[in-house]
Structures are given as C-alpha cells and as structure tokens.
C-alpha cells in the first residue's frame, strides 16, 4: 500500500455568507453529537484523559462544555462541508 495523500475538494475560492454563522454553529454541534453518539455506541465513556485501551475520552461532554479548541475543529469541519456543497453548484436557502 502506498503513501496516502488526502485530496479534499478545493474550497479555497468559496466564501460563506456571514448570515449562515448560526447554521455553521448548529452543524458543528451536530457533528460533535454524531461523533459522541458513535463513540458511546462503541463502548467509550467520559474520562479526564484520553485512553484508547479503556476507551475513555475527555470530549464526551455536551458541545457547550467542549474546550474552545474542539469547537473550532468542529466549526472548521462544518464550514468545509458547507463550502464543498457550494463548490458543487448547490445553493443554501433559508426557508
């Protein structure tokens, strides 16, 4: 197997409208919820330090309780997902 070279969609020219900040935050929160749900399903529980052997993780807390650095990570994932959608020609519309 060769060296893996990630090739994400180039979203560098996609600008997100300022009015979707609330959407970005909701998608970021949902991203965390999905991640946490899967971890819990896989037998992980909260622990002050991550331990892969006994399946403990400090981020198994509600989104509001995450350290800001983790929220930034989730927001970046949300932004990139939305930018990817826009780069493919789709539009975001408020109902």
JOBELWO-V330395 format. One record per backbone hydrogen bond with DSSP energy under -0.5 kcal/mol. NH is the residue of the N-H (numbers start at 1). CO is the residue of the C=O. If there is no record, write none. Layout:
<<NH/CO> <NH/CO>>
//
This chain:
<<6/4> <11/9> <14/11> <15/13> <20/17> <21/18> <24/20> <25/21> <26/22> <27/23> <28/24> <29/25> <30/26> <31/27> <32/28> <33/29> <34/30> <35/31> <36/32> <37/33> <38/34> <39/35> <40/36> <41/37> <42/38> <43/40> <44/39> <45/55> <47/57> <51/56> <55/51> <56/51> <57/45> <60/57> <61/59> <65/62> <66/63> <70/67> <71/67> <72/68> <73/69> <74/70> <75/71> <76/72> <77/73> <78/74> <79/75> <80/76> <81/77> <82/78> <83/79> <84/80> <85/81> <86/82> <87/83> <88/84> <88/85> <89/86> <90/85> <93/91>>
//
